[in-house]
Amino acid sequence: MTPTFDRSTPRERVAGVLLAVGLLAGPAATHLYWMLGGTWGLHRSVGGQIEQTTTTGIRVVAAVVLVLVLAAVLIVLARAGVWRQTLVPDRVIRMLAWAVAGVFLLEALASFTYSREYEWWLYGPVSLVLGLLALVVAHSSAVERQTVHGPPRQAVSPH
């Protein structure tokens, strides 16, 4: 087995861990709550009144988003060099990390520009912070590893 080393900086690792914790504490926890039937934060208006039940459709979508957020956590940890996975190629992890950053930055833009009464003050800033942390992680060099083979071979002298 050939040992490898990561070229990630402490800043990139900290950003990766903060992003993973933020994803678990924010979007993952919220979507788990909605999947289990919670209604806070949905603010779905039916007939002028906020609906107090969670439909099956909302629960299914929340479950799908929860799986995607958990996948994003694994991508972030792999890209930041915190988790060394061998299943997915490094190039794919790098592209997916950029996709995670793009998704959260677009969500922040949508939250700030779309005139939603309740969401702009919470989802916009949270998505912006997660997107900026994801940019740091996506731009990191943690995944580009160099293989360590040991000392160079010495040429054998004929003397």
N, C-alpha and C positions, 0 to 999 in steps of 0.2 A: 504494500500500500504506500502510495506516495503522499507525504504530508503537504498541505497547502497552507497558505496564510492569507489573511484578508488585508487589504490596504485601506480599510475604512478608518476614519478619524473618530475620536470620541464624540465630536459634535454630530456626526452622522449616526452613530449608534444611539446617542441620546435622543435625537430627532425621531429615529425609528421606534424607540421604546415609547416615547411620548405619543407618537401617532398611533401606535398599537393600543395603548391604554385609552387614548381619546376615542378611538373607533369602538372599543369595547364598552366604554362608559357612556358614550353618546348614542350613535346610530344603532349599534348592536343591542344595547339595553332597551332603547326605545322601541325598536321593531320586535324584540322579544315580548315586551309589555303589550304591544298591539296584537301580536300573534296569540297571546293568551287571553285577549278580550278587553284590554284596557282602552279607554276612550280619550284620556288626556292628550292634548296636542293634535288631535285629529280635526276638531272644529268643523265637522261636516254639517252643513246647514240643510235641513229638509223642511220645506214649508215655512221658512223664516225662523225656525228654532234649531238649536244645535242638537244633533242626534246623540243620544246617550248609549247607543249600542254599537257593537262592532260586527259588521257583516262578515259572512264567510269569505267573500271576495277580498276584503281588507286583510283578513287573517292570512289568506293564501299569499297575497302580495307581500305582506310583512315577513312571512316565512322565507320567501324567495330572496328578498332583500337581506334578511339576516344571514342566509347562506353566502350571499355575495360579499357582505361586510366581513364575515369570518374568513373568506378567501382573501380579501384585501389585507387583513391582519397578517395572514401567512406570507403574502407577497411582500409586505413591508418588512417583516422580520427577516425574510430571506435576503432582500435587497440591502438592508442595513448591516448584514453580516452577523446578526444575532442568532439566526437559525440557519444551520447548514443543511439544506435539503439537496438530494441528488436526483430527484425524479424529473424535475423540469429544467431545461437548459437555461443557463445564465442569461442568454439573450432574450428569452421569453419573459423571464422575471423582470428584466430591465424594461421591456416594452409594457408589461402589465403595471409596473410601478408608475410609469408615465401616464398610463390610462387612469389609474387611481387618482393621481394629482389632477388630471383633466376633469374627471367626474366631479370632484369636490369643488374645484374652482368654478365650473359651470353651474353647480348647485348654488354656490354663493352668489354668482351673478344673477341667477334666476330669482333667488330669494330677495335680493335687494331691488330688482327691477320690476318683478311681478307684484302687482298691488294686492298682496294677501295681508289681511288685517293683522293676523296673529303671528305669522311665521317670520316676518322680516327681522324682528328684534332678537330671535333666538337662532333659527336655522341659518340665517345669513352669516352672522359672525362665527358661529361654530364651523360651518362649512368652509369659510375663508381661512380660519386657523388650521383646520385639517388639510386643506388644499396647499397651504404654504409649507406645512411640515412635510407633506407628500412630495412637494417640489424638491425640498432639501434631500429627502431620501432617494428620490428618483435620480437626482443629479449626482448622487454619491458614487464612489468608485469601489464600493464594498464587494460587489459580485465579481468584478474583473480580477480574478485570482491569478497568481503566478505559481507554477509548480516548482517546488524545491526538490532538487535532485541530489544535493550533496556537493562535496568539493569536486572541481574539475579533475578529470583523469590526467595523470602524468604520462608523458610519452616514455616508452621503455627505450633506454639507450643501448645500442649494440655493443658497447664496451664492456 
